[in-house]
């Protein structure tokens, strides 16, 4: 056999076959695994540079999840017909794979490491994201790159009240929970969730079931690692020497403590500058070989101080209690002409969110591997450099911005009204104005304020809060509303968003190997209490419920649904009918293939008029309805009036006016706009109209007499409504 090292391992995951293969593809990578789950197939590779990268103080790991459109039998929709930049879904999946594997690499490793998961075939019932996570874990485990894995990941759904591992396509369509959990053999390493107001208890149970399932897959990968895994290479540590660190610690610890002890980030930064200068002045020459690592030692010293304060003294940098939040503030209507705006401030973290309402044609089209082809609720998050006092130029959203926007979007999806309730495309833009920790959660709070100010009838207000963690051996402590330093120097950023009823989103970032069930439970309890306090004490007093009316600058949207066979009548030949409706009513009309029609106009009356015209074209008008029509033809016995494009009725001469009419021309002429009322639809579908009845009802005119005008309409059955003769 050509591929002498080709090996295959099989197991079962959630009732479906999971296969991992090595030795056939990508032989020049440090390791490569073809992961197959059902008919989903992902090639996972990992490579690392032989030498560390010079001048970096972090582990240079890149994780790329690559979507190939051939995997679902489609040609890319781009102009060049090839895959371009990664989709948001691909970026979010890359982050989901990155977060559980990154903490398991040595913290002092500086060799470039590249992880690539290429999706080559997709079975809709078997998640390519989960397949990629398992394949990547196996590839790193069997490679020679130092790593303390493996990990495994599964998706979890809640279908009809039952927890389901790796739900299939049908189950995903009706699940109340979209949860991804990654685990090591002992600990929960990553949680990402969106939920329809799930209780803490149900969420915890789902996480624990996922963890138990992951343990089985981890053991499966360990078996492969034992059989074909390479010996892990040694590497040159980039940590500063203990001698240098201890010297700086003895010299500067008291000054650093004094500098850190403030609730103002700006003051803290100003206090630290002279300390950095003094340390460099004293130690640059003495430790010339390690001078570039002096800043690392000062960072390590700050981390040591903050963690000792938290663990030993229950003291926080800004003097708060462990479960206290920073000062809170909520405001709405800060911008004059936007459709809605809300600003949420927590300490020195401040986010302004703006709501824009658009037509259904403004929905975002998606070109990805799953079944979602569009979305009408869009959330964007911007993090400008001025928010942290820096001067970097804007280069567009990075992975972090895309991830935070997606988290806020996921948190609010469960409370966004349906298309039937609110036929708008909704775009939120969260502008981070100031950042000192937990901006993603502040954006959720600001977005709720903005939506309610815009008049979007959300089902319940949503708030978000983060929980931090510091561990030492078996000891741990958690604290709510972590600021920047507690995020940098702590072990966890556990973000939870939700209503008073339950959780709508979770995102957990870790710097340690994982969490115990006790830590997860405590985090849920603390974040629930905190978000209820935010809602009760700040957000609801600011704006208690969505406004009853939209901004005068927002389009007014109405919708209706017609028989699909009538769509052609509404659009008309070459679009003439729908163009006429748009021109006459100063509106925009979107027609969907299922017969759903959405009309938007700045003036609500114009939108209502357009809907009436569309419904009149698609259906017979109701007796008693009043229309503004145009006279199209005059006959001796009356006038034909078009009440909607392509639909007209006869107004008999006796019904043309409140007074007696001798000649039709005395009352109306072709092209006149008249108000008419539908008084009859005969058994042949012919519409009889009355201008007389409309004038009495609308303008309150009093008829001179009830006698009929002459001449009467011909009763010759051999004549049509135009008076033309025809044969039976």
JOLIN-V964667 format. One record per helix or strand of 3 or more residues. SS is the DSSP state (~ for helix, > for strand). FROM is the first residue (numbers start at 1). LEN is the number of residues. If there is no record, write none. Layout:
ss->SS from->FROM len->LEN
ss->SS from->FROM len->LEN
This chain:
ss->> from->7 len->7
ss->> from->16 len->7
ss->> from->31 len->7
ss->> from->40 len->13
ss->> from->61 len->7
ss->~ from->69 len->4
ss->~ from->88 len->15
ss->> from->111 len->11
ss->~ from->128 len->15
ss->> from->152 len->8
ss->> from->162 len->4
ss->~ from->169 len->4
ss->> from->177 len->7
ss->> from->188 len->11
ss->~ from->200 len->29
ss->~ from->242 len->19
ss->~ from->265 len->19
ss->~ from->288 len->26
ss->> from->328 len->5
ss->> from->340 len->7
ss->> from->349 len->10
ss->~ from->360 len->3
ss->> from->377 len->6
ss->~ from->385 len->4
ss->~ from->399 len->15
ss->> from->425 len->10
ss->~ from->439 len->16
ss->> from->463 len->10
ss->> from->475 len->6
ss->~ from->484 len->6
ss->> from->492 len->7
ss->> from->503 len->8
ss->~ from->517 len->26
ss->> from->556 len->6
ss->~ from->564 len->8
ss->~ from->573 len->13
ss->> from->588 len->4
ss->> from->596 len->6
ss->~ from->604 len->15
ss->> from->626 len->10
ss->> from->638 len->7
ss->> from->647 len->6
ss->~ from->653 len->3
ss->~ from->664 len->3
ss->> from->673 len->9
ss->> from->687 len->4
ss->~ from->691 len->9
